[in-house]
Amino acid sequence: MKTFLLLIVCLLVSCSSEPNLVNQGEKLFNQTHLGETKVIGCISCHSIKTSENTVGPSLSGLKDRSSNLIPDLSAESYIKQSIINPDAYIVNGYLPGVMYSHYAEVLTEHEISALVDFLSTL
């Protein structure tokens, strides 16, 4: 019985933490400036509306589009790579060197994971 209850508690905790991480990622995404140094935030250059491209491409449907871009790289890994090493893969029609390339130094691993989780829901 104790094992069963422990399993239920673990399931509840894991289920409740994912939406929280997605919500944290959404809040981060919508900030115009990030971190203590106030670097440019995602929403300043990316839209989440389907056909609204700004400085960078729309991120609507990102998980579906990115799942086949680079062989042996999951959509989540691609999204993380795009945050911490944005010039690793450049979307057609965009130039390298435009996206801020030091988010790994500005954001915590938790914040990057939250952004990946949020962007994976679009």
C-alpha positions in Angstrom: 0.0 0.0 0.0 2.8 2.4 0.8 4.4 1.7 -2.5 1.2 2.5 -4.3 0.7 5.8 -2.4 4.3 6.7 -3.1 3.7 6.1 -6.8 0.6 8.2 -6.8 2.5 11.1 -5.1 5.3 10.9 -7.6 2.9 10.9 -10.5 1.1 14.0 -9.1 4.3 15.8 -8.5 5.7 15.1 -12.0 2.4 16.0 -13.6 2.0 19.3 -11.7 5.6 20.5 -12.3 5.5 20.3 -16.1 2.7 22.9 -16.5 4.5 25.1 -14.0 7.7 24.9 -16.1 5.7 25.7 -19.3 4.1 28.7 -17.5 7.6 29.9 -16.3 8.8 29.5 -19.9 5.9 31.5 -21.3 6.6 34.3 -18.8 10.3 34.3 -19.8 9.4 34.3 -23.5 7.2 37.3 -23.1 9.7 39.5 -21.3 11.3 42.1 -23.5 14.6 41.9 -21.5 16.1 38.9 -19.7 18.6 38.4 -16.8 20.5 40.9 -14.7 22.1 42.4 -17.7 18.7 42.9 -19.4 19.6 41.4 -22.7 17.0 41.3 -25.4 14.2 38.9 -24.8 12.6 36.3 -27.2 9.4 38.3 -27.8 11.4 41.2 -29.0 12.4 39.3 -32.2 10.0 36.3 -32.4 6.3 36.0 -32.7 4.2 33.0 -31.7 1.5 33.8 -34.3 1.4 31.5 -37.3 2.5 33.7 -40.1 3.9 36.7 -38.3 7.6 36.9 -38.9 9.6 39.7 -37.4 13.4 39.9 -37.0 13.3 36.2 -36.5 10.9 33.5 -37.7 7.6 32.8 -36.1 7.9 30.1 -33.4 4.4 28.9 -34.0 4.5 25.1 -34.6 8.2 25.1 -33.8 8.2 21.6 -32.3 6.6 20.1 -35.4 8.8 21.9 -37.8 12.0 21.2 -35.9 11.6 17.5 -35.3 13.0 16.7 -38.8 15.5 19.5 -39.4 18.6 17.9 -38.1 19.0 14.1 -38.2 19.2 12.4 -34.8 18.3 15.7 -33.0 15.0 15.8 -31.2 12.7 18.8 -31.4 13.5 19.7 -27.8 17.3 19.4 -28.4 17.0 21.5 -31.5 15.0 24.2 -29.6 17.6 24.2 -26.7 20.5 24.4 -29.3 18.7 27.3 -31.0 18.7 29.2 -27.7 22.3 28.5 -26.6 23.9 28.3 -30.0 21.6 30.1 -32.4 24.0 29.9 -35.4 24.2 26.1 -35.3 21.3 26.0 -37.8 19.9 29.0 -39.7 16.4 29.0 -41.0 16.2 29.8 -44.7 15.7 33.5 -45.3 17.5 34.6 -42.1 21.1 35.6 -41.5 23.6 34.2 -39.0 24.9 36.4 -36.2 21.6 38.2 -35.7 20.3 36.4 -32.6 21.9 37.1 -29.3 24.3 34.2 -28.7 25.0 34.3 -25.0 21.7 33.2 -23.4 23.6 30.2 -21.8 25.5 32.8 -19.8 22.5 34.9 -18.9 19.8 32.3 -18.2 20.0 29.5 -15.7 19.6 25.9 -16.9 16.2 25.9 -15.3 15.1 28.9 -17.3 16.4 27.4 -20.5 14.5 24.2 -19.8 11.4 26.3 -19.1 11.7 28.1 -22.4 12.2 24.8 -24.2 9.1 23.3 -22.6 7.0 26.4 -23.5 8.3 26.5 -27.1 7.5 22.8 -27.4 3.8 23.5 -26.8 3.4 26.0 -29.7 
